């Protein structure tokens, strides 16, 4: 018997609680290892997203001025046609059946990116198409799995025909979706088509928008302003018939590229914040570990002193 601990009956609790302290140290060590492993993953994901973002940002930066100019030109042409032309894609009629093309991502871990787009889609339906929704005449085409999963679960009428576009993103894939929407509008399956997506600004900023796709919106002219003067070559009817579908294909492709760049930017920002949070958590855990270790050392010293005092006594 060299100390007071050894003299205690086995049925009595250990006043120094050394087993509990050892368990606390082990638990904190395990948490530190777990956070370090998670931090390695978040840093790797940030690097991957940064590399993908550069390519996606280049693509949308090159596409946006071209697409915007085409859209502006088309809107001006539609606004300045006097009549006598049957422009099915610009036909405005009472809105009974609505199509929303909602562009999200296939994967998560990108902050509130997908949640904000889904929220905007729900808000657009609630504010603009509540009556149509009650009648079951609002359909949602999803580009991206996350939006399809959320909106289907929420009870919306969804279509998954184009949700896997991001698996093989190309102009041809997006063109197929645009042409399907145009054909459905011409066949009066829908009276209005809107695109809900995220417009890329920079890695940390996206603007979530609901944009009219069909009927083709007219340019907002200034009161008393002059009409744009266009010279058509070849004939007006032939030119517009070929021009409208091509510009609309480009518009949807631009929206998908915007969404692609926004996703990678949002994921890079989210993983950067997660890595910073992991650093802060590691700092706190190491402080807790050092305190527990100091308490264990103090307990051991107390045992030694108590044992020495008992022997001297």
Secondary structure as UniProt FT lines:
FT   TURN            4..7
FT   TURN            10..11
FT   TURN            15..16
FT   HELIX           18..80
FT   HELIX           88..90
FT   STRAND          98..103
FT   TURN            111..112
FT   HELIX           113..128
FT   HELIX           130..134
FT   TURN            135..136
FT   STRAND          138..143
FT   HELIX           145..153
FT   TURN            154..155
FT   STRAND          157..159
FT   TURN            161..164
FT   HELIX           165..168
FT   HELIX           171..186
FT   TURN            187..188
FT   STRAND          192..202
FT   TURN            203..204
FT   STRAND          205..214
FT   TURN            223..224
FT   HELIX           236..312
//
